[in-house]
Amino acid sequence: MLKPIDIHNELIKERKKNIQTEDIIGWVYSILNEINNPNNSVLERLAKSPMNRTINNFNIDNVDTDAIFHISQIEKICINYRLRFLDTRYFKGSYPDQVVEKIQRLEDKHQTILDGFKIIAPSKLFRLDKADDPLLFAPMGNGYYYLIHKWGTDLHPLRKIKYWSIKNVENLGISIFVASLIFTILTKDIIYHSSANTGHLFMLFLFYIKGVLGLLFLFGASSGKNFSEYCWQSKYDKIT
């Protein structure tokens, strides 16, 4: 049976491809900066973040190395699973009590006030400007983010496959080619019976390519949706 996808675990796997475990503490030291921030309520800061700054001060001795991820790792996971990575001021979902508690404990532990919160979540959980599984982060600087809390249910195990074809232009081209080839194989005997030759099959294949492209343009491009690699950090619901 297929298991749900835990995005936190996926991020850890992606990070391990680039960084050895023994090197983590080393690069953590290079990304911490000390910046002041006014003391606002946690929920107010989440609703308006970023309010004053986009980098936070963390005590290196108290960080959890499993909670630190680079923007390149976050980007890859968001593109693969068609998720957004946006400021919490765009988030329209509700926060569980554990979020406020974890932020307060983290601030006490590191003697700081956090700001610049960001969330990984599907587009439907954001209040996007017009023109499943949230993960809350705080920026550390130099492209690094600290995972504060993950809540909700894990992603469906087939979500990556579901959105594979709209990950980028290359994947869409492959999907169109494969779909047209399958349609050609399934219908060649119905259309040409036993008289089909290579020329007939090639013309039928081109016909299906044109048909699939036409449907994609009609239902895809006309709806204003974009490829995952371009919209993972976009605050817009449609192409602008």
C-alpha positions as CSV (number, residue, x, y, z in Angstrom):
1,M,0.0,0.0,0.0
2,L,1.2,3.5,-0.9
3,K,2.4,5.6,2.1
4,P,1.6,9.3,2.3
5,I,4.5,11.7,1.5
6,D,6.1,13.5,4.5
7,I,7.5,16.8,3.1
8,H,9.9,17.2,6.1
9,N,11.4,13.8,5.3
10,E,11.6,14.7,1.6
11,L,13.5,17.9,2.5
12,I,16.0,15.9,4.6
13,K,16.6,13.5,1.8
14,E,17.2,16.3,-0.6
15,R,19.6,18.0,1.8
16,K,21.6,14.8,2.2
17,K,22.3,14.7,-1.5
18,N,24.4,17.9,-1.1
19,I,25.6,18.0,2.5
20,Q,27.2,15.3,4.6
21,T,25.8,15.1,8.2
22,E,29.2,15.9,9.8
23,D,29.3,19.1,7.7
24,I,26.0,20.5,8.9
25,I,27.2,22.3,12.0
26,G,30.0,23.9,9.9
27,W,27.7,25.6,7.4
28,V,25.2,26.6,10.2
29,Y,27.8,28.8,11.7
30,S,28.2,30.7,8.5
31,I,24.5,31.7,8.1
32,L,23.6,33.2,11.5
33,N,23.2,37.0,11.8
34,E,22.2,39.2,14.7
35,I,19.3,41.5,14.0
36,N,16.8,43.3,16.4
37,N,13.1,43.0,16.1
38,P,10.1,44.5,18.0
39,N,8.1,42.3,20.3
40,N,4.7,41.6,18.6
41,S,2.3,38.9,19.3
42,V,3.0,35.6,17.5
43,L,-0.3,35.5,15.6
44,E,0.1,39.2,14.5
45,R,3.6,38.5,13.2
46,L,2.3,35.4,11.4
47,A,-0.5,37.4,9.8
48,K,1.7,40.3,8.7
49,S,5.0,38.6,8.2
50,P,7.5,40.0,7.2
51,M,6.9,43.0,9.4
52,N,10.4,44.5,9.9
53,R,13.0,42.0,8.7
54,T,13.6,38.8,6.8
55,I,16.6,37.4,8.7
56,N,16.5,36.0,12.3
57,N,19.2,35.6,15.0
58,F,19.6,32.0,16.2
59,N,21.9,30.7,18.9
60,I,24.1,28.1,17.2
61,D,24.4,26.0,20.3
62,N,20.6,25.5,20.4
63,V,19.7,24.8,16.8
64,D,18.3,21.5,15.6
65,T,20.3,20.6,12.5
66,D,17.4,18.5,11.1
67,A,15.3,21.7,10.9
68,I,17.7,23.7,8.7
69,F,17.2,23.7,4.9
70,H,18.6,25.7,2.0
71,I,16.3,27.5,-0.5
72,S,17.6,25.2,-3.3
73,Q,16.3,22.2,-1.4
74,I,13.0,23.8,-0.7
75,E,12.7,24.9,-4.3
76,K,13.2,21.3,-5.6
77,I,10.6,19.8,-3.3
78,C,8.0,22.6,-4.1
79,I,8.5,22.1,-7.8
80,N,8.3,18.3,-7.6
81,Y,5.0,18.3,-5.5
82,R,3.6,21.6,-6.9
83,L,3.7,23.5,-3.7
84,R,4.1,27.2,-2.9
85,F,6.7,28.8,-0.6
86,L,5.3,32.2,0.5
87,D,5.2,34.7,3.3
88,T,2.7,33.7,6.0
89,R,0.7,36.9,5.4
90,Y,-0.7,35.1,2.3
91,F,-1.7,32.0,4.3
92,K,-5.4,31.7,4.8
93,G,-5.4,28.5,6.8
94,S,-5.6,28.3,10.6
95,Y,-2.6,27.7,12.9
96,P,-2.8,24.9,15.5
97,D,-1.9,25.8,19.1
98,Q,1.4,24.0,18.8
99,V,2.6,26.6,16.3
100,V,2.3,29.4,18.7
101,E,3.8,27.3,21.5
102,K,6.7,26.2,19.4
103,I,7.5,29.8,18.3
104,Q,7.4,31.0,21.8
105,R,9.7,28.2,23.0
106,L,12.0,28.8,20.1
107,E,12.2,32.5,20.9
108,D,12.9,31.8,24.6
109,K,15.5,29.3,23.7
110,H,17.3,31.6,21.3
111,Q,16.6,34.9,23.1
112,T,15.1,36.5,20.0
113,I,11.8,37.6,18.4
114,L,11.2,35.8,15.1
115,D,9.9,37.5,11.9
116,G,9.8,36.9,8.2
117,F,7.9,33.6,8.5
118,K,7.3,31.5,5.4
119,I,5.1,28.5,4.7
120,I,5.3,25.5,2.3
121,A,1.7,24.5,1.3
122,P,-0.5,23.8,-1.7
123,S,-1.9,26.9,-3.5
124,K,-5.4,26.4,-2.1
125,L,-4.2,27.2,1.4
126,F,-2.9,30.7,0.4
127,R,-4.8,33.9,-0.2
128,L,-3.2,34.6,-3.5
129,D,-3.4,38.0,-5.3
130,K,-5.6,37.9,-8.4
131,A,-4.0,39.4,-11.8
132,D,-2.7,19.5,2.6
133,D,0.4,19.9,4.4
134,P,1.8,23.3,5.7
135,L,5.4,23.7,7.0
136,L,6.3,26.9,8.8
137,F,9.8,28.3,8.4
138,A,11.8,31.2,9.8
139,P,14.6,32.7,7.6
140,M,18.2,32.4,8.9
141,G,19.9,34.4,6.2
142,N,22.1,33.4,3.1
143,G,19.2,31.4,1.7
144,Y,18.7,29.1,4.8
145,Y,15.5,28.5,6.6
146,Y,14.7,27.0,10.0
147,L,11.7,24.6,10.1
148,I,9.5,25.5,13.1
149,H,6.5,23.2,12.8
150,K,4.7,20.9,10.4
151,W,1.0,20.1,10.8
152,G,-2.0,18.7,8.9
153,T,-1.9,15.5,6.9
154,D,0.9,14.2,4.7
155,L,0.7,14.6,1.0
156,H,-0.8,11.9,-1.2
157,P,2.0,9.5,-2.4
158,L,1.0,10.0,-6.1
159,R,1.0,13.8,-5.9
160,K,4.5,14.0,-7.5
161,I,3.3,11.8,-10.4
162,K,0.1,13.8,-10.7
163,Y,1.9,17.1,-11.3
164,W,5.0,15.6,-13.1
165,S,3.8,16.7,-16.5
166,I,3.4,20.4,-15.5
167,K,6.7,20.6,-13.6
168,N,8.4,22.3,-16.6
169,V,8.2,22.6,-20.3
170,E,10.4,19.5,-21.0
171,N,8.1,17.3,-18.9
172,L,5.0,18.6,-20.7
173,G,6.6,17.9,-24.1
174,I,7.4,14.3,-23.0
175,S,3.8,13.9,-21.7
176,I,2.3,15.1,-25.0
177,F,4.5,12.8,-27.0
178,V,3.7,9.7,-24.9
179,A,-0.1,10.5,-24.8
180,S,-0.2,11.0,-28.6
181,L,1.7,7.7,-29.1
182,I,-0.6,5.8,-26.8
183,F,-3.7,7.2,-28.6
184,T,-2.2,6.3,-31.9
185,I,-1.6,2.7,-30.8
186,L,-5.0,2.3,-29.3
187,T,-7.0,3.7,-32.3
188,K,-4.9,2.7,-35.4
189,D,-6.9,-0.5,-36.0
190,I,-10.2,1.3,-35.4
191,I,-9.4,4.0,-37.9
192,Y,-7.3,2.2,-40.6
193,H,-8.3,-1.4,-39.8
194,S,-5.5,-3.7,-41.2
195,S,-4.5,-1.3,-44.0
196,A,-2.4,1.1,-41.9
197,N,1.1,1.7,-43.0
198,T,3.9,3.8,-41.6
199,G,2.7,7.0,-43.3
200,H,-0.8,6.5,-42.0
201,L,0.4,6.0,-38.4
202,F,2.7,9.0,-38.6
203,M,-0.2,11.3,-39.8
204,L,-2.4,9.9,-37.1
205,F,0.3,10.6,-34.5
206,L,0.6,14.2,-35.7
207,F,-3.1,14.6,-35.5
208,Y,-3.2,13.5,-31.9
209,I,-0.2,15.8,-31.0
210,K,-2.2,18.8,-32.5
211,G,-5.3,17.7,-30.7
212,V,-3.6,17.3,-27.3
213,L,-1.8,20.7,-27.8
214,G,-5.1,22.3,-28.7
215,L,-6.8,20.9,-25.5
216,L,-3.9,22.0,-23.3
217,F,-4.1,25.5,-24.8
218,L,-7.8,25.7,-24.4
219,F,-8.1,24.4,-20.8
220,G,-4.6,25.1,-19.5
221,A,-3.2,28.3,-20.9
222,S,-6.6,30.0,-21.0
223,S,-7.0,29.3,-17.2
224,G,-3.7,31.3,-16.6
225,K,-1.9,28.4,-14.8
226,N,1.9,28.2,-15.0
227,F,4.6,25.5,-14.7
228,S,5.6,24.5,-11.2
229,E,9.2,25.7,-11.7
230,Y,7.9,29.2,-12.3
231,C,5.1,29.5,-9.7
232,W,6.5,27.9,-6.5
233,Q,7.3,31.4,-5.1
234,S,4.7,33.3,-7.0
235,K,2.0,35.2,-4.9
236,Y,-0.3,35.3,-8.0
237,D,-2.9,32.7,-8.7
238,K,-2.6,33.1,-12.5
239,I,0.1,34.0,-15.0
240,T,0.9,37.7,-14.9
